[in-house]
Amino acid sequence: MAKVAKKVIIDLPDLGRVDSINNSGSFQPGGTKRNPVTTDTGAVHYDEETLPSKVSFKLPNLPG
């Protein structure tokens, strides 16, 4: 079973693997957002919007 740790580990060119500060990471996978289109009789169909993926985290400021 997967566990959520709010930790981001990313590989950067010329720097190698970088770990984020604990509990500072977040990831949103993106996908499709569906908004209902309503009329007098209720929802008739959906308007779809594509959402981008987002990742944010804080890096420690270490020498070197």
Buried (B, 14 or more C-beta within 10 A) or exposed (E): EEEEEEEBEEEEEEEEEBEBBEEBBEEEEEEEEEEEEEEEEEEEEEEEEEEEEEEEBEBEEEEE
